Amino acid sequence: MEEALELANYLPHSFKTRSEQEYILFLWEAFESNYKNEKYQFAFLAYHMLTMSFVYFNIWQIKQTEPKDFSMGLIGFGKEIEKSLLAATSPFVFSAVNERSILRFLKLIACDNGKIGTYAKLVDDRNASAHPNGNIFYRTEAALDVKITEILRVVAEIQTHSKPVIEHCYREFLLQNHDAEEREYPDTDDQIREVLIHGNYLSQKDIEICLGFDVESLAGGPGSEGLRDLHAALVATYKGEDANRTA
């Protein structure tokens, strides 16, 4: 169980809406309840839904940060789906697309076909577990723990591929929000929380990438002091935090 909670570090630190937060909390509660009551197959289903939510949040970050690449990734989808995804206002809109198909967007962060095929195998495992086929695939805690270890390896791999997207996202945030008189929130902490964290569904793992950003690479230009202040505020608030929680 303890290892499974590591997934929380890859899910958003906070959410735009209460309903989104309640949904993720609901999935965690379903996972933990079924795990503790030895209903491991149902625990796997909840954990898979959390994992696919992680994928949706990563694709959303691509959509927000690299919109041209995201548009190119829509090649091959039907016109109605393309229109819906381009107009999406929530990562959960991606749930309307077949999970195997949505994984194709991970090519935009340099995940090759071999890796995507491995990720799609998790979808196949979920499908087999969710259908009334007379099989109980996860009868023991050990069996589920093996699958959780596999899932976390996949999640960590996708996170590694997402690093350039997060770095680009943070760089643009610093450049566009260093002036307290022109941004949405004069208070630095408010701007970070609402625009950077909420706006981009950043996870603790994403925030760690931001914490390691070389802010001095932007020094020398206009607003250098404001850039440093923003980054210092991020470090002061979020360094050393652990999102290994389910609420």
N, C-alpha and C positions, 0 to 999 in steps of 0.2 A: 504493500500500500504506500509506503513512504516514497519509494522510487517513482510511483505513478504521479505523485503530486508535483514532480519536477515539471510536468507539462504546464503548470500555472505560470511558470517563468517565461513561457513562450506565448502566452495569451495576453490580451490587452491589459495594461496596468489599470486603466479605467475606461469607461464607455461613454459614448455620446448621449445615450438615453437609458433610462431606468429599465425599460423593457429588455434591452439587450443584455444588461447586467443580470437581470433576473433570469433570463434564458440560460446564460452560462452557469449561473449558480444552480439552477435546476438540474442541469446535466451533471454537475459535480455531485450534487446530492443523490442523484439517481445512481451514479457510479459507486459512491461510497456505501450507500444503503445495500445495493446488490452485492457488492464485494463482501461486506461484513456478514451478510446473510447467506453467503456461499452460492449466490445465483450468478456465477461467473460469466455465463454467456450474456446475460443482460447487462452486467457490468461492462463487458467488452463493447456492447452496442453504444452505451453512453460515452465511453472513452473514445470510440471511433468518431462520434459526433463532435466531441470536443476537438479532436485532431483535425477534422475537416473544417471546423470553425477557424482553427489556426491557419489552414491553407487559405480560406476565404480572406482573412485579415491580411495575409501576405500579398495576395493578388490585389486587394484593395490598395495597398501601399504602392504597388506598381502602377495602378490606375491613376492614383493621385500624383505620384512623383514623375512617372514617365508616361504621360498620356498618349504620346505618339506611338510608343512601343506597344502599349496596351491595345490601341486601335489596330495595329498590325496583327496582334495576336487574335483578333476576331475573324481573320480570314478563314473561311470554311464554315463558319456558323451561319445559320439562316438569318434573313434580314430582320425578322421580328426579335430574335434573340440578340442580335447585334445592337439593335435600337434599345432594347431593354437594358443591356449591360452598360452601354455608353451613358444612359440616363440614370443609372443606379445611384441611389443616395445612401445605400447601406451595403456593407459587405454581404449581408445575408441574402441579397438579391441573387447572388451567385448560386444559391441552393436550387434555383429553378433549372439549372443546367446539369445534365448528367455528370456525376462526379468524375468519371473517367475523362470526359471531355474538358472539364474545368482544370484538370491537372495539366493540360497542354500549355496553359499560361505559364507554367514553371519553366518552359523553354526560354522565356524572356529573362530569366535570371541564370541562364547557362546550365540548367539541368538537362542532361542529354536524354535520348530516348530510353537508354538502358535504365537510368535512374527513375524516370517517370514510369516505366514498366514495373519497377519494384514497388513504387508508391501505389500503383493501380492494383497490385496484388492485395493490398490492405482493403481496398474497396471490394474486391472479390471475396475476401474473407468475411467482411461485414455482410455482404449479400447472402452468403451461405448460412451465416448465423441467424439472419433475420427472417429467412423463409421457413415455413412449416414443412421441413423435409425429413423430420423424424430423427435428426442428429443433434446431439449435444457436444459441441466441439471443445468447450472449455468446462470440464467437469471438476477441475482442481485448481487451487490457488496457484500452484506451480505452473500449470499450463497457461493461465492468464498472465502470470508474471513474465513468462518468456515472451509472449506477444507484446506486452507493455514495453519491455526492453527493446524489441524490434521497432516499435512505433517511435519511441524516444530517439532511437538512432536516426530514423528517417526525419523526424522533426528537427534534430540538431543539424542534419545535413542541409535541409532546406533553409534553415536559419543562416548557415554559413554562406549559401548562395545569395541570400538577401542582403548581405552586408553592403554592397555598393549602393543599393536602393536607399537604405537607411542613411548612409553617409551623405548621399545627394540630398535627401529629404532634410537632414539636419543643417547642411550647408546653406540651403535655400532659406530655411527658417531663420538662421542667424543673419543672413544678408537682408532679409525683408522685414525683420522685426527688431532691429537694434535701436531704432529711434522711438523712445517712449511717447513722444508727442504725436506720432503718426500711426501707431499700431492700435489694435482693439482695446488692450488693457494696459494702462500706464504701469501697473504693478508687474514687476518682472515675473514673480511666481505665478500670477494669474495667467500671464501670456504663455508661459511654458505649459501650464496644466491644460488650458483650454484649447490653445492653437496647436501646440506641438504634440502633446500626449493624447488628448481627446481627439483632435482633428485627424490624426494619423493612426489611431489605434495602436500606439506603441506599447510593446511588451517590456518587461524588465530586461530581457535579452537585447531588445532594440535600444533601450536606454543605455545599456552598457556600451553599445557601439558608439552612441552619441558622446558618452563620457570620455571615450578614447579619441575623440576627434581632435585633430591638431588645429586649434583655433588660431594659433599664430600664423598659420598658412594664409589667413585672411587679413592679418594685420597689415597696417601701412596704408590701407584704403580708408574711405570715409566711414565713420562710425566705429572705428576700431575699439574704442573704449566701451561702447555699447555692446559690441560683440562679446568682448571679454566678460562684461557684467552678466550677460545672458548665460554664457557658459558656466561662469562661476556659480550662478544661482542654481543651475541644473545639478552641478556637482554637489553643492551644499545640501540640496533636498533629496537627491536620489542615489548618491554614491553609497554603496554598501547595503542598499535595500535588497530584500529577497521577496520576490512575489510568490514564494512557495506557500500559497494560501488558496483557499477556494471561495473567499468572500471579499 
